[in-house]
Amino acid sequence: MNQLTWSSIVTLVYKNSAGLYHPIPGNIADDYIKAGIYKEPSRKFPHTHTKPLRNPKFARYLLDNDITLAKELGIKDMK
C-alpha cells in the first residue's frame, strides 16, 4: 500500500502544549485537512488530523500536488 509512515507524518504536523496534533500552517497537509471535513482534535482524540494523512488518498493527493515532497517522503507513483 502506498501511504506515509508515522515518521513522515511527524514532519507535516506539530504537537501543541495540550498534546493535540495539527498540520503545520502553510504546508500541503494543512491544505488537505482544510479541504476535507475533519473534526478538530480533542483531548480524547488527539490524532484526528493525523489519521487522514495516513491513508492512500493523501499519498495520491501528495503525488498530484507536490511530487518533490512525495518522493522525499518515499511515496512512489503507482500509475
Backbone bond lengths (Angstrom), bond angles and torsions (degrees), N, CA, C in turn:
res aa  C-N    CA-C-N  psi(-1)  N-CA   C-N-CA  omega(-1)  CA-C   N-CA-C  phi
1 M - - - 1.457 - - 1.525 108.49 -
2 N 1.290 116.68 139.60 1.453 122.75 -175.87 1.531 109.64 -97.77
3 Q 1.328 116.59 92.37 1.460 120.73 179.86 1.520 109.86 -147.63
4 L 1.316 115.94 167.81 1.456 121.04 -178.14 1.522 111.79 -78.24
5 T 1.309 114.95 149.61 1.461 120.80 173.46 1.525 108.61 -88.92
6 W 1.322 115.96 165.55 1.468 119.82 -179.94 1.529 110.73 -60.39
7 S 1.332 118.16 -38.50 1.467 120.08 -179.49 1.531 111.82 -64.33
8 S 1.323 117.59 -29.42 1.469 120.98 175.50 1.524 111.39 -76.09
9 I 1.314 116.45 -38.57 1.462 120.74 -179.47 1.522 111.05 -64.66
10 V 1.318 116.92 -35.34 1.462 121.03 -179.35 1.526 111.48 -61.07
11 T 1.324 118.12 -24.96 1.466 120.74 177.81 1.522 111.99 -77.03
12 L 1.337 117.67 -14.23 1.465 122.20 -177.30 1.524 113.63 -104.45
13 V 1.331 117.40 -8.90 1.466 121.71 -177.18 1.523 110.39 -128.39
14 Y 1.322 115.25 165.61 1.465 120.24 172.87 1.519 108.38 -131.31
15 K 1.309 115.44 156.75 1.460 122.00 179.73 1.520 107.44 -108.06
16 N 1.339 116.89 121.60 1.461 119.14 -178.34 1.531 110.79 -82.10
17 S 1.328 117.21 -179.21 1.461 121.26 -175.03 1.527 112.63 -65.30
18 A 1.325 117.90 -20.55 1.467 121.30 177.77 1.529 111.82 -87.61
19 G 1.346 117.27 -1.89 1.455 121.21 178.90 1.522 113.78 85.84
20 L 1.326 117.14 16.13 1.460 121.78 -179.49 1.524 109.72 -96.64
21 Y 1.321 116.69 139.36 1.456 121.48 -179.50 1.525 110.56 -93.52
22 H 1.334 115.79 130.02 1.458 123.23 177.95 1.526 108.08 -131.36
23 P 1.343 118.52 148.99 1.466 119.49 175.41 1.524 109.95 -68.68
24 I 1.300 115.79 146.39 1.464 120.99 177.88 1.532 107.52 -66.09
25 P 1.330 117.76 126.47 1.474 120.40 -177.96 1.530 112.11 -57.40
26 G 1.318 115.02 135.15 1.459 120.79 175.92 1.514 115.22 90.93
27 N 1.329 119.26 -7.80 1.464 117.83 178.95 1.523 110.42 -96.82
28 I 1.301 117.23 177.32 1.464 121.89 -173.91 1.524 112.33 -66.49
29 A 1.327 117.73 -31.22 1.462 120.41 177.54 1.526 110.38 -65.97
30 D 1.315 117.27 -37.51 1.460 122.00 177.77 1.529 109.97 -63.60
31 D 1.324 116.75 -43.40 1.468 121.14 177.87 1.532 110.77 -61.41
32 Y 1.337 116.69 -42.80 1.461 121.90 -178.82 1.530 111.16 -65.04
33 I 1.317 117.24 -43.82 1.465 121.50 179.77 1.529 110.29 -65.92
34 K 1.319 117.18 -41.95 1.473 120.47 179.74 1.527 111.61 -66.41
35 A 1.325 117.74 -32.81 1.459 121.39 -179.42 1.529 112.04 -73.30
36 G 1.321 116.84 -27.93 1.460 120.71 179.38 1.513 111.22 -91.21
37 I 1.315 115.19 176.30 1.464 120.16 178.48 1.523 106.66 -108.26
38 Y 1.322 116.20 90.38 1.454 121.93 -178.62 1.517 109.49 -120.60
39 K 1.326 116.02 138.25 1.458 120.66 177.83 1.522 109.37 -67.98
40 E 1.319 115.15 156.42 1.460 120.12 175.13 1.528 108.76 -72.10
41 P 1.329 117.99 146.58 1.460 120.10 176.98 1.528 110.92 -62.13
42 S 1.308 115.75 150.37 1.463 121.23 176.41 1.522 107.75 -132.72
43 R 1.305 117.15 170.73 1.466 119.57 179.31 1.522 111.44 -59.77
44 K 1.311 116.77 -33.69 1.461 120.75 179.76 1.535 111.32 -73.70
45 F 1.323 116.94 -34.49 1.467 122.32 -178.99 1.529 110.20 -128.29
46 P 1.343 118.36 74.38 1.473 120.91 -175.86 1.531 114.45 -71.18
47 H 1.327 117.30 -18.58 1.474 120.90 -176.15 1.521 113.47 -96.57
48 T 1.330 117.92 17.64 1.462 121.86 -176.98 1.523 112.23 -53.10
49 H 1.314 118.85 -39.17 1.463 121.03 -178.12 1.520 113.42 -88.11
50 T 1.324 119.15 -10.04 1.461 119.37 177.64 1.524 111.64 -89.83
51 K 1.310 118.06 -26.90 1.474 120.30 -178.74 1.525 113.21 -60.19
52 P 1.348 119.48 -45.26 1.474 117.78 178.85 1.535 112.89 -64.47
53 L 1.318 117.45 -23.02 1.466 120.61 -179.66 1.522 111.73 -78.51
54 R 1.330 117.55 -13.19 1.462 121.93 -178.85 1.519 113.22 -93.60
55 N 1.316 119.15 2.58 1.466 118.77 -177.66 1.525 111.35 -101.50
56 P 1.322 117.14 161.45 1.466 121.13 -179.00 1.532 114.03 -62.11
57 K 1.340 118.11 -24.90 1.463 119.93 178.13 1.526 111.06 -63.23
58 F 1.329 117.53 -38.14 1.467 119.63 177.73 1.524 110.14 -69.60
59 A 1.326 117.56 -37.22 1.465 120.17 177.09 1.528 110.50 -60.16
60 R 1.326 116.66 -42.12 1.465 120.99 177.72 1.528 110.12 -65.43
61 Y 1.344 117.50 -43.28 1.467 122.50 177.79 1.529 110.08 -59.40
62 L 1.312 116.11 -41.62 1.462 121.50 179.40 1.522 110.70 -64.58
63 L 1.323 117.26 -44.18 1.466 120.70 177.94 1.523 111.73 -62.78
64 D 1.320 116.92 -38.69 1.460 120.75 -178.21 1.527 113.11 -74.31
65 N 1.334 117.51 -27.61 1.463 120.42 -172.68 1.525 115.64 -111.35
66 D 1.321 118.39 -23.79 1.469 120.82 179.78 1.524 109.16 -152.65
67 I 1.325 115.77 78.54 1.460 121.14 -174.91 1.525 112.59 -62.62
68 T 1.333 117.23 -32.82 1.458 120.79 -179.95 1.528 110.39 -63.64
69 L 1.308 117.26 -48.74 1.467 121.15 178.20 1.524 110.52 -64.70
70 A 1.326 117.50 -39.30 1.463 120.74 178.84 1.526 110.79 -58.83
71 K 1.317 116.81 -44.51 1.466 120.05 178.89 1.522 111.39 -67.23
72 E 1.336 116.80 -37.40 1.466 120.66 176.69 1.529 111.01 -60.37
73 L 1.321 115.97 -38.14 1.466 121.05 -177.61 1.526 112.87 -86.94
74 G 1.322 117.48 2.03 1.460 121.62 174.58 1.515 115.63 87.94
75 I 1.313 118.23 17.42 1.465 121.68 177.71 1.522 108.19 -86.46
76 K 1.326 116.47 127.89 1.456 120.97 -179.66 1.526 109.14 -105.61
77 D 1.309 115.74 143.28 1.458 120.77 178.08 1.527 108.51 -75.20
78 M 1.332 115.58 121.51 1.463 120.92 -175.95 1.535 111.33 -108.59
79 K 1.324 118.51 29.57 1.477 121.30 -177.99 1.497 111.88 -68.49
